Amino acid sequence: MRISIFGTGYVGLVTGACVADVGNDVVCVDIDARKVERLNAGEIPIYEPGLEDIVSANHTRKTLRFTTDAASAIAHAQVIFIAVGTPPDEDGSADMRHVLAAAQSIGERMNDYKVIVDKSTVPVGTADRVRERIAAALAQRGAKVPFAVVSNPEFLKEGAAVDDFMKPDRVVIGADDERAIALLRAVYAPFQRNHQRLLVMDVRSAELTKYAANAMLATRISFMNEMANLADELGADVEHVRQGIGSDPRIGYQFLYPGAGYGGSCFPKDVKALQFTASRHGRPLQNLAAVEAVNEAQKLRLVEKITARFGGKLKEAVFAVWGLAFKANTDDMREAPSRSIIGALIAEGATVVAYDPVAMTEARRVFGEQSALTYAASPLDAARGADALVVVTEWKEFRSPDFAELKRALRQPLIFDGRNLFDPAQVRGAGLEYFGMGRR
Ligand SMILES: NC(=O)c1ccc[n+]([C@@H]2O[C@H](COP(=O)([O-])OP(=O)(O)OC[C@H]3O[C@@H](n4cnc5c(N)ncnc54)[C@H](O)[C@@H]3O)[C@@H](O)[C@H]2O)c1
């Protein structure tokens, strides 16, 4: 099938590469000329496990092409995915500018039947707005071309995006046009040979499903963060509590890890956008307001622990920070807790030596040049001479350090484990002081 994708970010590039990999002929279009240039030169602008191999194989085979030319991408395809960014607007609502610009561009240029697929996370009612925008652009040039707009929210996780796309738990299709549904069934058939995973529903339900999923996951995280904070007060160990409740199949183990708060490009903005929609309809979501407030406070919980241990005197202290990305296996630092934590430490007069396996280039862009923030070549190098180690991201390579070596490297034997990666008894056994999130 001939498919085009608007937007070559985390979602667009993964979608394009995966659908090309199963035999489709794919054109990816982006307005970012530099990004397109890099992709055409064989460079992958983001870090995502497994992505480079399939992009490069399909690019070489010419079944995956990159362009800034929207006209050729539109002419090429029968199915066009919109996977552009939907960043938060100032009032917390989702900014629909890029989605509507893509719709406009499609309406101005299409000459035969197209299925336009909203893959970006968009507020309920967006498919209608996309349809109206395309219809208006067609009317403007007096063209009568049939088309359908479908909602197909994406559930992939950064850090496991290729795997998630190739083996989805479910594919949600919101549509009322049988021809469009049949085409999307064909697009997704190769990704569900084992059993049917397509859930077809009306458009509004599909749009709401995406927000509900992210809101539920964010709720679990904030709930566990509150349990961890309470465990700190009560002298309980939240790790035992996590296992004690996770073993109940009605609850399950996933997304029950307390930490330094959720970040990334999705949860913060989607929680805000859903709240905005709910409030506009006179149904503000009380649970979600608390989820967000807890998360904001949680990002600084680690700094509170550090400040308390240092008696409020952080001036001239040096902190080794392990992990900059908002979670493991990605270089994405959008709304990463590391930003709040490092910002707060530096504001208190401390200096930070950071290490991250893949996000240091992105961190340099995010933080700019600052004398109070430097980067180390290895986790141990970061720890050398530091007054404490602060663990912010749960990278695998941080999980089993040589604590004796770490103790020798640090100026003061202190570990603030913002992800509960370590066993407190083991750390203390090695002669280091340990502070976790809700650990005894
Ligand atoms: N990142 C994730 O893990 C994830 C998961 C599920 C859903 N989503 C949703 O998918 C959407 C895209 O997210 P992302 O993380 O891939 O964003 P991103 O910021 O990484 O990429 C968006 C891309 O769209 C391009 N773009 C903007 N306007 C365009 C236009 N008119 N034509 C062509 N390209 C255009 C940008 O230049 C950019 O390269 C968002 O709505 C997001 O909420 C993201």
The ligand as an SDF file (V2000), in Angstrom:
LIG
                    3D

 44 48  0  0  0  0  0  0  0  0999 V2000
    6.3590   10.4390   21.8130 N   0  0  0  0  0  0  0  0  0  0  0  0
    5.5480    9.4800   22.2420 C   0  0  0  0  0  0  0  0  0  0  0  0
    5.9320    8.5910   22.9970 O   0  0  0  0  0  0  0  0  0  0  0  0
    4.1120    9.4660   21.7980 C   0  0  0  0  0  0  0  0  0  0  0  0
    3.3500    8.3210   22.0290 C   0  0  0  0  0  0  0  0  0  0  0  0
    2.0080    8.3070   21.6060 C   0  0  0  0  0  0  0  0  0  0  0  0
    1.4550    9.4350   21.0300 C   0  0  0  0  0  0  0  0  0  0  0  0
    2.2270   10.5530   20.8440 N   0  0  0  0  0  0  0  0  0  0  0  0
    1.6180   11.7050   20.1850 C   0  0  0  0  0  0  0  0  0  0  0  0
    2.0460   11.7200   18.8240 O   0  0  0  0  0  0  0  0  0  0  0  0
    2.2000   13.0700   18.3580 C   0  0  0  0  0  0  0  0  0  0  0  0
    3.6290   13.2710   17.8610 C   0  0  0  0  0  0  0  0  0  0  0  0
    4.5110   13.0890   18.9570 O   0  0  0  0  0  0  0  0  0  0  0  0
    6.0900   12.9790   18.7500 P   0  0  0  0  0  0  0  0  0  0  0  0
    6.6650   12.6800   20.0870 O   0  0  0  0  0  0  0  0  0  0  0  0
    6.3610   12.0810   17.6110 O   0  0  0  0  0  0  0  0  0  0  0  0
    6.4240   14.4950   18.3310 O   0  0  0  0  0  0  0  0  0  0  0  0
    7.7990   15.1030   17.8070 P   0  0  0  0  0  0  0  0  0  0  0  0
    7.8230   16.4840   18.3300 O   0  0  0  0  0  0  0  0  0  0  0  0
    8.9140   14.1590   18.1100 O   0  0  0  0  0  0  0  0  0  0  0  0
    7.6100   15.1320   16.2160 O   0  0  0  0  0  0  0  0  0  0  0  0
    6.6790   15.9030   15.5580 C   0  0  0  0  0  0  0  0  0  0  0  0
    7.2030   16.1950   14.1690 C   0  0  0  0  0  0  0  0  0  0  0  0
    6.1730   16.8080   13.3920 O   0  0  0  0  0  0  0  0  0  0  0  0
    6.7760   17.7490   12.5300 C   0  0  0  0  0  0  0  0  0  0  0  0
    5.7600   18.6630   12.0000 N   0  0  0  0  0  0  0  0  0  0  0  0
    5.1250   19.6980   12.6110 C   0  0  0  0  0  0  0  0  0  0  0  0
    4.2350   20.2760   11.7860 N   0  0  0  0  0  0  0  0  0  0  0  0
    4.2850   19.5880   10.6170 C   0  0  0  0  0  0  0  0  0  0  0  0
    3.6120   19.6960    9.3760 C   0  0  0  0  0  0  0  0  0  0  0  0
    2.6710   20.6250    9.1720 N   0  0  0  0  0  0  0  0  0  0  0  0
    3.9330   18.8460    8.3930 N   0  0  0  0  0  0  0  0  0  0  0  0
    4.8770   17.8930    8.5670 C   0  0  0  0  0  0  0  0  0  0  0  0
    5.5520   17.7310    9.7310 N   0  0  0  0  0  0  0  0  0  0  0  0
    5.2650   18.5710   10.7490 C   0  0  0  0  0  0  0  0  0  0  0  0
    7.8250   18.3800   13.4030 C   0  0  0  0  0  0  0  0  0  0  0  0
    8.8020   19.0760   12.6430 O   0  0  0  0  0  0  0  0  0  0  0  0
    8.3820   17.1570   14.1320 C   0  0  0  0  0  0  0  0  0  0  0  0
    9.4610   16.5750   13.4250 O   0  0  0  0  0  0  0  0  0  0  0  0
    1.8290   13.9520   19.5530 C   0  0  0  0  0  0  0  0  0  0  0  0
    0.4820   14.2870   19.4470 O   0  0  0  0  0  0  0  0  0  0  0  0
    2.0490   13.0530   20.7380 C   0  0  0  0  0  0  0  0  0  0  0  0
    1.2580   13.4050   21.8380 O   0  0  0  0  0  0  0  0  0  0  0  0
    3.5460   10.5820   21.2010 C   0  0  0  0  0  0  0  0  0  0  0  0
  1  2  1  0
  2  3  2  0
  2  4  1  0
  4  5  1  0
  4 44  2  0
  5  6  2  0
  6  7  1  0
  7  8  2  0
  8  9  1  0
  8 44  1  0
  9 10  1  0
  9 42  1  0
 10 11  1  0
 11 12  1  0
 11 40  1  0
 12 13  1  0
 13 14  1  0
 14 15  2  0
 14 16  1  0
 14 17  1  0
 17 18  1  0
 18 19  2  0
 18 20  1  0
 18 21  1  0
 21 22  1  0
 22 23  1  0
 23 24  1  0
 23 38  1  0
 24 25  1  0
 25 26  1  0
 25 36  1  0
 26 27  1  0
 26 35  1  0
 27 28  2  0
 28 29  1  0
 29 30  1  0
 29 35  2  0
 30 31  1  0
 30 32  2  0
 32 33  1  0
 33 34  2  0
 34 35  1  0
 36 37  1  0
 36 38  1  0
 38 39  1  0
 40 41  1  0
 40 42  1  0
 42 43  1  0
M  CHG  2   8   1  16  -1
M  END
$$$$
